[in-house]
């Protein structure tokens, strides 16, 4: 049984990618033995202290957590406060969502799965905002390398909806019902695609929650939705990453 009161160790690491060294933070529980792991993908605001806080929370549940800096090509000024929405969006749209970002995610997964303290077949992925969309992409592109995916309010490209046919892992999607970036019609389109293909999925819509509802530092923070989503996330990962270990 994991002691959730044990202090989590956080270390800075570098991940080798075809485009250079990508900084990341690794969060580990000091108890001995192999553990399941989670790749946590950042928001549009960058690899902020908030994302590191979420990583610590997940690690406290007994997971090894890796949080890569997907803006590493833009160092050093690649993190933004939550009121700097325009700057963050500009940075986000400078990402190449084709081969470069896929190679970055694949490199992060390979790094995480190669660790001696990680069960390589028990790696999940989650993320928020930008990271939510990329979690969705990871489920589509790299299902053979992960065991579960849980995207939070991710904007999803049309070609990613088409690529749902390639998803072979359980997916739990979280959305806010009053998200100005992701309308109810789009959410229904995503859900219909999973239904039509008979995929193993769950989708939870919080009717009164906006974009970023999980983050206590954002104006859209919704305490009730965030608390419920946290409970659902950990239960989902425990089921698909931990059971049987």
C-alpha atoms as an extended CHARMM CRD file, in Angstrom:
* protein
*
       245  EXT
         1         1  UNK       CA              0.0000000000        0.0000000000        0.0000000000  PROA      1               0.0000000000
         2         2  UNK       CA              1.4250000000        3.3940000000       -1.0160000000  PROA      2               0.0000000000
         3         3  UNK       CA              1.8610000000        5.9350000000        1.8070000000  PROA      3               0.0000000000
         4         4  UNK       CA              0.2640000000        9.0770000000        0.3490000000  PROA      4               0.0000000000
         5         5  UNK       CA              1.8820000000       11.2500000000        3.0340000000  PROA      5               0.0000000000
         6         6  UNK       CA              5.4230000000       10.4740000000        1.8830000000  PROA      6               0.0000000000
         7         7  UNK       CA              7.3150000000       13.4030000000        0.3650000000  PROA      7               0.0000000000
         8         8  UNK       CA              7.4900000000       13.2490000000       -3.4350000000  PROA      8               0.0000000000
         9         9  UNK       CA             10.8790000000       13.6340000000       -5.0790000000  PROA      9               0.0000000000
        10        10  UNK       CA             11.0460000000       16.0710000000       -8.0180000000  PROA      10              0.0000000000
        11        11  UNK       CA             14.0620000000       16.1660000000      -10.2980000000  PROA      11              0.0000000000
        12        12  UNK       CA             14.8560000000       17.9980000000      -13.5160000000  PROA      12              0.0000000000
        13        13  UNK       CA             15.6780000000       15.7220000000      -16.4430000000  PROA      13              0.0000000000
        14        14  UNK       CA             16.3390000000       16.0400000000      -20.1670000000  PROA      14              0.0000000000
        15        15  UNK       CA             14.7060000000       13.9170000000      -22.8510000000  PROA      15              0.0000000000
        16        16  UNK       CA             16.4950000000       13.3440000000      -26.1420000000  PROA      16              0.0000000000
        17        17  UNK       CA             14.3410000000       14.1910000000      -29.1820000000  PROA      17              0.0000000000
        18        18  UNK       CA             15.1480000000       14.5570000000      -32.8940000000  PROA      18              0.0000000000
        19        19  UNK       CA             15.0740000000       18.3400000000      -32.2940000000  PROA      19              0.0000000000
        20        20  UNK       CA             17.3500000000       18.4300000000      -29.2560000000  PROA      20              0.0000000000
        21        21  UNK       CA             17.1250000000       18.0740000000      -25.5150000000  PROA      21              0.0000000000
        22        22  UNK       CA             13.6300000000       18.6040000000      -24.0560000000  PROA      22              0.0000000000
        23        23  UNK       CA             13.6160000000       19.5990000000      -20.3660000000  PROA      23              0.0000000000
        24        24  UNK       CA             11.1420000000       17.8560000000      -18.0970000000  PROA      24              0.0000000000
        25        25  UNK       CA             10.3700000000       17.2440000000      -14.4580000000  PROA      25              0.0000000000
        26        26  UNK       CA             10.1780000000       13.7520000000      -13.0440000000  PROA      26              0.0000000000
        27        27  UNK       CA              8.1460000000       13.0930000000       -9.9100000000  PROA      27              0.0000000000
        28        28  UNK       CA              8.7340000000        9.8790000000       -8.0100000000  PROA      28              0.0000000000
        29        29  UNK       CA              7.4210000000        8.2610000000       -4.8670000000  PROA      29              0.0000000000
        30        30  UNK       CA             10.4240000000        7.1200000000       -2.7920000000  PROA      30              0.0000000000
        31        31  UNK       CA              8.9530000000        3.7380000000       -1.8900000000  PROA      31              0.0000000000
        32        32  UNK       CA             10.8610000000        0.8830000000       -3.5210000000  PROA      32              0.0000000000
        33        33  UNK       CA              9.5990000000       -1.2070000000       -6.3750000000  PROA      33              0.0000000000
        34        34  UNK       CA              8.1160000000       -0.7100000000       -9.7950000000  PROA      34              0.0000000000
        35        35  UNK       CA              5.1020000000        1.5480000000      -10.1540000000  PROA      35              0.0000000000
        36        36  UNK       CA              2.6470000000        2.5310000000      -12.8690000000  PROA      36              0.0000000000
        37        37  UNK       CA              3.3900000000        5.8820000000      -14.5040000000  PROA      37              0.0000000000
        38        38  UNK       CA              1.6300000000        8.8990000000      -15.9610000000  PROA      38              0.0000000000
        39        39  UNK       CA              2.7570000000       11.2680000000      -18.6910000000  PROA      39              0.0000000000
        40        40  UNK       CA              1.2750000000       14.6770000000      -17.7920000000  PROA      40              0.0000000000
        41        41  UNK       CA              1.0210000000       17.1400000000      -20.6880000000  PROA      41              0.0000000000
        42        42  UNK       CA              1.0200000000       20.8750000000      -19.9510000000  PROA      42              0.0000000000
        43        43  UNK       CA             -1.4760000000       23.6480000000      -20.6530000000  PROA      43              0.0000000000
        44        44  UNK       CA             -1.0170000000       26.3520000000      -23.2750000000  PROA      44              0.0000000000
        45        45  UNK       CA              0.5920000000       28.4660000000      -20.5270000000  PROA      45              0.0000000000
        46        46  UNK       CA              3.6110000000       26.1830000000      -20.4280000000  PROA      46              0.0000000000
        47        47  UNK       CA              5.2560000000       23.9610000000      -17.8620000000  PROA      47              0.0000000000
        48        48  UNK       CA              4.1260000000       26.1210000000      -14.9540000000  PROA      48              0.0000000000
        49        49  UNK       CA              4.3230000000       25.5500000000      -11.1800000000  PROA      49              0.0000000000
        50        50  UNK       CA              0.6360000000       24.6130000000      -11.3150000000  PROA      50              0.0000000000
        51        51  UNK       CA              1.3270000000       21.6740000000      -13.6470000000  PROA      51              0.0000000000
        52        52  UNK       CA              4.1410000000       20.6210000000      -11.3450000000  PROA      52              0.0000000000
        53        53  UNK       CA              1.6640000000       20.7480000000       -8.4570000000  PROA      53              0.0000000000
        54        54  UNK       CA             -0.7430000000       18.4570000000      -10.3150000000  PROA      54              0.0000000000
        55        55  UNK       CA              2.1570000000       16.1050000000      -11.0400000000  PROA      55              0.0000000000
        56        56  UNK       CA              2.9820000000       15.9990000000       -7.3330000000  PROA      56              0.0000000000
        57        57  UNK       CA             -0.6340000000       15.1560000000       -6.5180000000  PROA      57              0.0000000000
        58        58  UNK       CA             -0.6790000000       12.2770000000       -9.0090000000  PROA      58              0.0000000000
        59        59  UNK       CA              2.7040000000       11.0050000000       -7.7920000000  PROA      59              0.0000000000
        60        60  UNK       CA              1.3770000000       11.0650000000       -4.2280000000  PROA      60              0.0000000000
        61        61  UNK       CA             -1.1540000000        8.4540000000       -5.3400000000  PROA      61              0.0000000000
        62        62  UNK       CA              1.6950000000        6.0750000000       -6.1200000000  PROA      62              0.0000000000
        63        63  UNK       CA              2.5970000000        6.9190000000       -9.7100000000  PROA      63              0.0000000000
        64        64  UNK       CA              5.8230000000        7.9850000000      -11.3970000000  PROA      64              0.0000000000
        65        65  UNK       CA              4.9560000000       11.1930000000      -13.2970000000  PROA      65              0.0000000000
        66        66  UNK       CA              6.8150000000       12.8970000000      -16.1430000000  PROA      66              0.0000000000
        67        67  UNK       CA              5.9670000000       16.4450000000      -17.2870000000  PROA      67              0.0000000000
        68        68  UNK       CA              7.8470000000       17.4930000000      -20.4540000000  PROA      68              0.0000000000
        69        69  UNK       CA              8.3390000000       21.1060000000      -21.5430000000  PROA      69              0.0000000000
        70        70  UNK       CA              6.7430000000       20.9850000000      -24.9910000000  PROA      70              0.0000000000
        71        71  UNK       CA              7.7610000000       24.6220000000      -25.6060000000  PROA      71              0.0000000000
        72        72  UNK       CA             11.4580000000       23.7520000000      -25.2780000000  PROA      72              0.0000000000
        73        73  UNK       CA             12.1870000000       25.1790000000      -28.7230000000  PROA      73              0.0000000000
        74        74  UNK       CA             11.1110000000       28.5900000000      -27.3490000000  PROA      74              0.0000000000
        75        75  UNK       CA             13.2710000000       28.6860000000      -24.2080000000  PROA      75              0.0000000000
        76        76  UNK       CA             13.8170000000       30.6320000000      -22.0380000000  PROA      76              0.0000000000
        77        77  UNK       CA             10.6800000000       32.8200000000      -22.2010000000  PROA      77              0.0000000000
        78        78  UNK       CA              8.1080000000       30.0800000000      -22.6810000000  PROA      78              0.0000000000
        79        79  UNK       CA              5.8730000000       30.2590000000      -19.5980000000  PROA      79              0.0000000000
        80        80  UNK       CA              2.9400000000       32.5820000000      -19.0490000000  PROA      80              0.0000000000
        81        81  UNK       CA              0.7110000000       33.8150000000      -16.2540000000  PROA      81              0.0000000000
        82        82  UNK       CA             -2.9790000000       32.9940000000      -16.5510000000  PROA      82              0.0000000000
        83        83  UNK       CA             -3.8540000000       36.5740000000      -17.5150000000  PROA      83              0.0000000000
        84        84  UNK       CA             -1.4390000000       36.3650000000      -20.4630000000  PROA      84              0.0000000000
        85        85  UNK       CA             -3.8890000000       34.4620000000      -22.6240000000  PROA      85              0.0000000000
        86        86  UNK       CA             -2.9520000000       36.0810000000      -25.9440000000  PROA      86              0.0000000000
        87        87  UNK       CA              0.7500000000       35.4050000000      -25.4600000000  PROA      87              0.0000000000
        88        88  UNK       CA              0.0830000000       31.7970000000      -24.4700000000  PROA      88              0.0000000000
        89        89  UNK       CA             -2.1960000000       31.1990000000      -27.4540000000  PROA      89              0.0000000000
        90        90  UNK       CA              0.3900000000       32.6980000000      -29.7990000000  PROA      90              0.0000000000
        91        91  UNK       CA              3.0150000000       30.3530000000      -28.4150000000  PROA      91              0.0000000000
        92        92  UNK       CA              0.6780000000       27.3710000000      -28.6360000000  PROA      92              0.0000000000
        93        93  UNK       CA             -0.1340000000       27.9900000000      -32.2900000000  PROA      93              0.0000000000
        94        94  UNK       CA              3.5820000000       28.1320000000      -33.1030000000  PROA      94              0.0000000000
        95        95  UNK       CA              3.7950000000       24.4330000000      -32.2470000000  PROA      95              0.0000000000
        96        96  UNK       CA              3.9510000000       22.0600000000      -35.1810000000  PROA      96              0.0000000000
        97        97  UNK       CA              1.1610000000       19.5920000000      -34.4070000000  PROA      97              0.0000000000
        98        98  UNK       CA              2.4350000000       17.1480000000      -36.9950000000  PROA      98              0.0000000000
        99        99  UNK       CA              5.6030000000       15.0680000000      -36.8470000000  PROA      99              0.0000000000
       100       100  UNK       CA              7.5900000000       17.2860000000      -34.4000000000  PROA      100             0.0000000000
       101       101  UNK       CA              5.0440000000       17.1670000000      -31.5540000000  PROA      101             0.0000000000
       102       102  UNK       CA              4.4160000000       13.4830000000      -32.1710000000  PROA      102             0.0000000000
       103       103  UNK       CA              8.1540000000       12.8090000000      -31.9100000000  PROA      103             0.0000000000
       104       104  UNK       CA              8.3220000000       14.8260000000      -28.6770000000  PROA      104             0.0000000000
       105       105  UNK       CA              5.4840000000       12.8210000000      -27.1140000000  PROA      105             0.0000000000
       106       106  UNK       CA              6.9380000000        9.5320000000      -28.3200000000  PROA      106             0.0000000000
       107       107  UNK       CA             10.3310000000       10.4570000000      -26.8700000000  PROA      107             0.0000000000
       108       108  UNK       CA              8.7510000000       11.3120000000      -23.5100000000  PROA      108             0.0000000000
       109       109  UNK       CA              6.8660000000        8.0160000000      -23.4510000000  PROA      109             0.0000000000
       110       110  UNK       CA             10.0090000000        6.0720000000      -24.3290000000  PROA      110             0.0000000000
       111       111  UNK       CA             11.9540000000        7.8300000000      -21.5830000000  PROA      111             0.0000000000
       112       112  UNK       CA              9.2830000000        7.0980000000      -18.9990000000  PROA      112             0.0000000000
       113       113  UNK       CA              8.8340000000        3.4600000000      -20.0230000000  PROA      113             0.0000000000
       114       114  UNK       CA             12.6100000000        2.8540000000      -19.9210000000  PROA      114             0.0000000000
       115       115  UNK       CA             12.8900000000        3.6770000000      -16.2060000000  PROA      115             0.0000000000
       116       116  UNK       CA             13.6710000000        0.7370000000      -13.9360000000  PROA      116             0.0000000000
       117       117  UNK       CA             11.0280000000        1.8620000000      -11.4050000000  PROA      117             0.0000000000
       118       118  UNK       CA              8.1980000000        1.9360000000      -13.9890000000  PROA      118             0.0000000000
       119       119  UNK       CA              6.0130000000       -0.8850000000      -15.2760000000  PROA      119             0.0000000000
       120       120  UNK       CA              6.4330000000       -0.2030000000      -19.0240000000  PROA      120             0.0000000000
       121       121  UNK       CA              3.0360000000       -1.6730000000      -19.8550000000  PROA      121             0.0000000000
       122       122  UNK       CA              1.2290000000        0.4700000000      -17.2550000000  PROA      122             0.0000000000
       123       123  UNK       CA              1.7010000000        4.0270000000      -18.5160000000  PROA      123             0.0000000000
       124       124  UNK       CA             -1.2120000000        6.4460000000      -18.7440000000  PROA      124             0.0000000000
       125       125  UNK       CA             -1.4020000000        9.9480000000      -20.1490000000  PROA      125             0.0000000000
       126       126  UNK       CA             -3.4050000000       12.9820000000      -19.1180000000  PROA      126             0.0000000000
       127       127  UNK       CA             -3.2830000000       16.7150000000      -19.7170000000  PROA      127             0.0000000000
       128       128  UNK       CA             -5.2160000000       19.9540000000      -19.6340000000  PROA      128             0.0000000000
       129       129  UNK       CA             -6.1200000000       22.4950000000      -22.3190000000  PROA      129             0.0000000000
       130       130  UNK       CA             -3.3220000000       22.1120000000      -24.9060000000  PROA      130             0.0000000000
       131       131  UNK       CA             -2.2660000000       18.9970000000      -23.0120000000  PROA      131             0.0000000000
       132       132  UNK       CA             -5.8100000000       17.6810000000      -23.1780000000  PROA      132             0.0000000000
       133       133  UNK       CA             -5.7930000000       17.9000000000      -26.9490000000  PROA      133             0.0000000000
       134       134  UNK       CA             -2.3860000000       16.2440000000      -27.0770000000  PROA      134             0.0000000000
       135       135  UNK       CA             -3.5790000000       13.4940000000      -24.7360000000  PROA      135             0.0000000000
       136       136  UNK       CA             -6.3530000000       12.8310000000      -27.2450000000  PROA      136             0.0000000000
       137       137  UNK       CA             -3.7440000000       12.7810000000      -30.0300000000  PROA      137             0.0000000000
       138       138  UNK       CA             -1.5780000000       10.3720000000      -28.0150000000  PROA      138             0.0000000000
       139       139  UNK       CA             -4.4770000000        7.9490000000      -27.6290000000  PROA      139             0.0000000000
       140       140  UNK       CA             -4.9840000000        8.0290000000      -31.3980000000  PROA      140             0.0000000000
       141       141  UNK       CA             -1.3370000000        7.7860000000      -32.4380000000  PROA      141             0.0000000000
       142       142  UNK       CA              0.3300000000        5.8060000000      -29.6620000000  PROA      142             0.0000000000
       143       143  UNK       CA             -2.2880000000        3.4490000000      -28.2360000000  PROA      143             0.0000000000
       144       144  UNK       CA              0.2020000000        0.5960000000      -28.5060000000  PROA      144             0.0000000000
       145       145  UNK       CA              2.5580000000        2.4210000000      -26.1230000000  PROA      145             0.0000000000
       146       146  UNK       CA              0.0920000000        3.4240000000      -23.3750000000  PROA      146             0.0000000000
       147       147  UNK       CA             -2.5690000000        1.7450000000      -21.2410000000  PROA      147             0.0000000000
       148       148  UNK       CA             -5.0960000000        4.5860000000      -20.7060000000  PROA      148             0.0000000000
       149       149  UNK       CA             -5.7200000000        8.2360000000      -21.5990000000  PROA      149             0.0000000000
       150       150  UNK       CA             -7.6670000000       10.9900000000      -19.8170000000  PROA      150             0.0000000000
       151       151  UNK       CA             -7.8500000000       14.2940000000      -21.7070000000  PROA      151             0.0000000000
       152       152  UNK       CA             -9.2230000000       17.3910000000      -19.9540000000  PROA      152             0.0000000000
       153       153  UNK       CA            -11.0160000000       20.0040000000      -22.0900000000  PROA      153             0.0000000000
       154       154  UNK       CA             -8.7390000000       19.5020000000      -25.0580000000  PROA      154             0.0000000000
       155       155  UNK       CA             -9.4390000000       21.1470000000      -28.3950000000  PROA      155             0.0000000000
       156       156  UNK       CA             -9.4830000000       18.3400000000      -30.9550000000  PROA      156             0.0000000000
       157       157  UNK       CA             -8.5440000000       18.6930000000      -34.6280000000  PROA      157             0.0000000000
       158       158  UNK       CA            -10.8130000000       17.1760000000      -37.2760000000  PROA      158             0.0000000000
       159       159  UNK       CA             -8.1420000000       14.6940000000      -38.3300000000  PROA      159             0.0000000000
       160       160  UNK       CA             -7.8060000000       13.5270000000      -34.7210000000  PROA      160             0.0000000000
       161       161  UNK       CA            -11.5220000000       12.7530000000      -34.6070000000  PROA      161             0.0000000000
       162       162  UNK       CA            -11.0280000000       10.7060000000      -37.7570000000  PROA      162             0.0000000000
       163       163  UNK       CA             -8.0660000000        8.9430000000      -36.0870000000  PROA      163             0.0000000000
       164       164  UNK       CA            -10.2310000000        7.7190000000      -33.1800000000  PROA      164             0.0000000000
       165       165  UNK       CA            -10.5100000000        4.5420000000      -35.2600000000  PROA      165             0.0000000000
       166       166  UNK       CA             -6.9430000000        3.7610000000      -34.1500000000  PROA      166             0.0000000000
       167       167  UNK       CA             -7.6170000000        4.0920000000      -30.3940000000  PROA      167             0.0000000000
       168       168  UNK       CA             -7.2580000000        0.7600000000      -28.5840000000  PROA      168             0.0000000000
       169       169  UNK       CA             -7.0190000000        1.9050000000      -24.9330000000  PROA      169             0.0000000000
       170       170  UNK       CA             -9.6700000000        3.1420000000      -22.4760000000  PROA      170             0.0000000000
       171       171  UNK       CA            -10.2380000000        6.9030000000      -22.7180000000  PROA      171             0.0000000000
       172       172  UNK       CA            -11.9390000000        9.1770000000      -20.1770000000  PROA      172             0.0000000000
       173       173  UNK       CA            -12.8020000000       12.6220000000      -21.5620000000  PROA      173             0.0000000000
       174       174  UNK       CA            -13.5930000000       15.5920000000      -19.3020000000  PROA      174             0.0000000000
       175       175  UNK       CA            -15.3490000000       18.7390000000      -20.5730000000  PROA      175             0.0000000000
       176       176  UNK       CA            -17.0020000000       21.8590000000      -19.2210000000  PROA      176             0.0000000000
       177       177  UNK       CA            -20.5200000000       22.6180000000      -20.4010000000  PROA      177             0.0000000000
       178       178  UNK       CA            -19.9040000000       26.3560000000      -20.7980000000  PROA      178             0.0000000000
       179       179  UNK       CA            -16.4280000000       26.1350000000      -22.3240000000  PROA      179             0.0000000000
       180       180  UNK       CA            -16.1870000000       28.9830000000      -24.8810000000  PROA      180             0.0000000000
       181       181  UNK       CA            -13.5300000000       27.1170000000      -26.8710000000  PROA      181             0.0000000000
       182       182  UNK       CA            -15.2540000000       23.7310000000      -27.1000000000  PROA      182             0.0000000000
       183       183  UNK       CA            -18.9730000000       23.8970000000      -27.8220000000  PROA      183             0.0000000000
       184       184  UNK       CA            -21.5790000000       21.2840000000      -26.9850000000  PROA      184             0.0000000000
       185       185  UNK       CA            -21.8650000000       20.3880000000      -30.6800000000  PROA      185             0.0000000000
       186       186  UNK       CA            -18.1530000000       19.5670000000      -30.8470000000  PROA      186             0.0000000000
       187       187  UNK       CA            -18.3340000000       17.4930000000      -27.6770000000  PROA      187             0.0000000000
       188       188  UNK       CA            -21.2690000000       15.5670000000      -29.1370000000  PROA      188             0.0000000000
       189       189  UNK       CA            -19.3330000000       15.0150000000      -32.3530000000  PROA      189             0.0000000000
       190       190  UNK       CA            -16.4160000000       13.5650000000      -30.3880000000  PROA      190             0.0000000000
       191       191  UNK       CA            -18.6610000000       11.3210000000      -28.3130000000  PROA      191             0.0000000000
       192       192  UNK       CA            -20.5860000000       10.1060000000      -31.3450000000  PROA      192             0.0000000000
       193       193  UNK       CA            -17.3330000000        9.0540000000      -32.9830000000  PROA      193             0.0000000000
       194       194  UNK       CA            -16.3510000000        6.9360000000      -29.9750000000  PROA      194             0.0000000000
       195       195  UNK       CA            -19.8460000000        5.4390000000      -29.8300000000  PROA      195             0.0000000000
       196       196  UNK       CA            -20.0240000000        4.6050000000      -33.5190000000  PROA      196             0.0000000000
       197       197  UNK       CA            -16.6830000000        2.8230000000      -33.3820000000  PROA      197             0.0000000000
       198       198  UNK       CA            -17.5230000000        0.9300000000      -30.1890000000  PROA      198             0.0000000000
       199       199  UNK       CA            -14.5140000000        2.2750000000      -28.3190000000  PROA      199             0.0000000000
       200       200  UNK       CA            -13.9220000000        1.8580000000      -24.5880000000  PROA      200             0.0000000000
       201       201  UNK       CA            -14.5830000000        5.3810000000      -23.3840000000  PROA      201             0.0000000000
       202       202  UNK       CA            -16.2980000000        7.5490000000      -20.8110000000  PROA      202             0.0000000000
       203       203  UNK       CA            -17.1630000000       11.2110000000      -21.1930000000  PROA      203             0.0000000000
       204       204  UNK       CA            -18.0630000000       13.4770000000      -18.2960000000  PROA      204             0.0000000000
       205       205  UNK       CA            -19.5860000000       16.8850000000      -18.9290000000  PROA      205             0.0000000000
       206       206  UNK       CA            -19.8210000000       19.3620000000      -16.0530000000  PROA      206             0.0000000000
       207       207  UNK       CA            -22.7380000000       21.5890000000      -17.1110000000  PROA      207             0.0000000000
       208       208  UNK       CA            -21.6860000000       24.7240000000      -15.1990000000  PROA      208             0.0000000000
       209       209  UNK       CA            -17.9310000000       24.4530000000      -15.7550000000  PROA      209             0.0000000000
       210       210  UNK       CA            -15.8860000000       26.5040000000      -18.2060000000  PROA      210             0.0000000000
       211       211  UNK       CA            -12.5090000000       25.9950000000      -19.8270000000  PROA      211             0.0000000000
       212       212  UNK       CA             -9.7850000000       25.3740000000      -17.2670000000  PROA      212             0.0000000000
       213       213  UNK       CA            -12.2380000000       24.3870000000      -14.5370000000  PROA      213             0.0000000000
       214       214  UNK       CA             -9.7000000000       22.0420000000      -12.9140000000  PROA      214             0.0000000000
       215       215  UNK       CA             -7.1150000000       24.7430000000      -12.1930000000  PROA      215             0.0000000000
       216       216  UNK       CA             -7.5370000000       26.6800000000       -8.9470000000  PROA      216             0.0000000000
       217       217  UNK       CA             -5.4150000000       29.5320000000      -10.3390000000  PROA      217             0.0000000000
       218       218  UNK       CA             -7.7390000000       30.2210000000      -13.2720000000  PROA      218             0.0000000000
       219       219  UNK       CA            -10.8640000000       32.3670000000      -13.2860000000  PROA      219             0.0000000000
       220       220  UNK       CA            -12.9030000000       29.4150000000      -14.5720000000  PROA      220             0.0000000000
       221       221  UNK       CA            -11.9920000000       27.2490000000      -11.5910000000  PROA      221             0.0000000000
       222       222  UNK       CA            -14.9730000000       25.2090000000      -10.4430000000  PROA      222             0.0000000000
       223       223  UNK       CA            -14.3280000000       23.6080000000       -7.0710000000  PROA      223             0.0000000000
       224       224  UNK       CA            -17.0640000000       20.9780000000       -7.2720000000  PROA      224             0.0000000000
       225       225  UNK       CA            -16.2190000000       19.9430000000      -10.8280000000  PROA      225             0.0000000000
       226       226  UNK       CA            -12.4900000000       19.8510000000      -10.0590000000  PROA      226             0.0000000000
       227       227  UNK       CA            -12.9540000000       17.7130000000       -6.9540000000  PROA      227             0.0000000000
       228       228  UNK       CA            -15.1760000000       15.2520000000       -8.7850000000  PROA      228             0.0000000000
       229       229  UNK       CA            -12.8620000000       15.1120000000      -11.8090000000  PROA      229             0.0000000000
       230       230  UNK       CA             -9.8530000000       14.4290000000       -9.5800000000  PROA      230             0.0000000000
       231       231  UNK       CA            -11.6860000000       11.5340000000       -7.9310000000  PROA      231             0.0000000000
       232       232  UNK       CA            -12.7170000000       10.1600000000      -11.3300000000  PROA      232             0.0000000000
       233       233  UNK       CA             -9.2220000000       10.5530000000      -12.7800000000  PROA      233             0.0000000000
       234       234  UNK       CA             -7.4990000000        8.6470000000       -9.9910000000  PROA      234             0.0000000000
       235       235  UNK       CA            -10.1550000000        5.9350000000       -9.9750000000  PROA      235             0.0000000000
       236       236  UNK       CA             -9.7380000000        5.5760000000      -13.7560000000  PROA      236             0.0000000000
       237       237  UNK       CA             -5.9490000000        5.3050000000      -13.5490000000  PROA      237             0.0000000000
       238       238  UNK       CA             -6.0840000000        2.9590000000      -10.5830000000  PROA      238             0.0000000000
       239       239  UNK       CA             -8.3800000000        0.6530000000      -12.5470000000  PROA      239             0.0000000000
       240       240  UNK       CA             -6.3840000000        0.5970000000      -15.7720000000  PROA      240             0.0000000000
       241       241  UNK       CA             -2.8150000000        1.0850000000      -14.5290000000  PROA      241             0.0000000000
       242       242  UNK       CA             -2.6930000000       -0.3890000000      -11.0450000000  PROA      242             0.0000000000
       243       243  UNK       CA             -5.0750000000       -3.3470000000      -10.7700000000  PROA      243             0.0000000000
       244       244  UNK       CA             -3.1620000000       -6.6040000000      -10.7790000000  PROA      244             0.0000000000
       245       245  UNK       CA              0.2150000000       -5.1030000000       -9.8720000000  PROA      245             0.0000000000
